[in-house]
């Protein structure tokens, strides 16, 4: 049924100078091949089982790079190479926290990425409880000084992860705001939607001139417990011991594979994910899925009887989690002539749920490509969205350099249940959903590589995502 | 609508000599009061927040007993007292495990209750992998000697938790069977249905004359990881460090509260749960819910304008998790004349899901009570089941002494997602579902206390559950 529908739609597509009927037919064929293939699942399974978690700068990060180079070579890409990225390092160490009063209880907790540790004796202090970072900012220093700030901001499920954006400031900026008021440490309710007892890690920031205090997240059930004690009206005292510490800078690598274009090899379509992950889970949905989707899409195009007109560049970005280091390094290293030849860039970094929408950021002459993409993707449940795409974290800095981007938006209803937790494991990926992702990506990448109409100049303005 | 239906049904109930129309109306009223009450939820919230986990024999077990005595007194029961129970103790200590080869990865793991520890250096050994304990029993010692046995038996969700029974032998007897063949330790896939990264603890046994080897469970995603490596065909080596150790015997207590019967105070209806829990979760669904349901049901009967004919005895059993110690102690202490006066006994120990079925174990003259129970409970979704009830873990030894029992069967579809894991937390209890439980229990207990027809002699034979 789906195949029939697809054929009908393709037959009725208006002629577009930018793309031939043959291009559209080939994109549809690639899409259908992807739906039948387990390539992406096999790749992420291999990465999870043979490497596992791969914190930026860790030994496992090195293993992951070696895995990626070997795997991309064995898939037969025309070129496989790396580009160096300098990053800061950080060691998680150990963490132990409990409520000491009014009722002694153990807490499930995770240090935030980049946090400093406590001294050996840890920190014992009363809780200063806030519903949000805005409430903290508005607080009197007397209510905070010498205490452990607790930010209890809730995050509710949404298909597009909307509340991640409205909640994550507590994680990224909580330590700075708490320290400005004299707090000894900051703890937050996990920035996630899991009702299960996992703490969500993620990167946090310090600010020059503001004291660096330890920062950590507790699981949702543990946040509920703290809240229940606070609501009883007695002072709540916590104990926190944390041995995390920042380390020296090191070098990691963006790992890159290409299918060389047959007509305009210097014009490049970038499809990507990020290779690093947080260290407590397996890095399956964040972002093993993304690198697997990009590589599997590239491999399908490589296996065509002939090369696409333009080059397909598969990038496994380095060190996304700790601050988009791979993305910024790429943008810097390719600034100017190289980026000017980037036809399009996009990253898959929102898990492994089905894609339901395609957003773009194309100039007016990109409309035939938009329409072709809509026609080829609609049969697999992907409808055309806005023209304000951001493209994904590691390519988010490229529109400012004029590079067109697309966002193939995934259903993230459950993404923030697993994201950045120990529960980011392989069994959270549904093979058929992952295959649908590859289907969308391969069709998109192929059509972008065949499209002869300019996608530039791209519209400015806010990202719609 | 529900109330209307209930009234219609009660009106059409055939006259039963054993119970008056007034009894039935009162039971229906208690049921409807329970549906509107948050009493049970408030109780389990208090237990979870103010005590938390309460491993049998631990300091928190003592706190839980004090909490229970205070709480039951404050609820106004006619009597509150304790009965001593002697139990062995056990300290969990710390655990650390990883896969060493072919790919080094950390494992999420939990010591099984009662397990001995490793020495300081831990155990390094190759995995001997089995799909079930039956496969292990059939194995050649050569394939096991000096290795770490891994039992990968899966457990699939079911409303009645069917596969717990077919899977738990790997946990309880795995160490004995593995040690008989010379294994150094036994690890199992968690006996649970959670796809999340929690290891399920639970009690295990040793056997006189068989070496005592360490035993632990890994989470389902970690079991998948071990399985994926085993399937790659290379030897899989694990490292296990565990500091668990058995301790000296100690005394804990069954905590008991009564509503004294007005006509036959020495005839007793027992409703119960167990006060102890495993130590890694909050003991909310196992079995904070059960003690809260029993106490809330007793409290509603206590608040009636007049006492029921027979005594309602609410028991918070001690030390269920480590081997039904409270239940066995009660059966022994009350053997003979006291148990002969037990009209009926039942325990709530299957979480906090809605009750959907009532099983009984009554003699032929119990039929009017069965029918009365069916009529009063049907409007809240509880249908009559078989007459082969077991009654629940801590009363399971009472039918052998002639005591009638009932099983108010709860929907356990998700029970084994949380049971015995760190994820057994308050937010897994839905207040409306808990209230429906109290509604069924209070109606059942009241009718049993009013019923004048003998429920004995009870049928023998296998438990139907």
Interface residues (C-beta under 8 A of the other chain):
Chain A: X45 X48 X49 X50 X51 X52 X53 X102 X103 X104 X105 X106 X108 X195 X196 X197 X198 X220 X221 X224 X225 X228 X229 X232 X281 X282 X421 X422 X423 X425 X426 X427 X428
Chain B: X45 X48 X49 X50 X51 X52 X53 X102 X103 X104 X105 X106 X108 X195 X196 X197 X198 X220 X221 X224 X225 X228 X229 X232 X281 X282 X422 X423 X425 X426 X427 X428
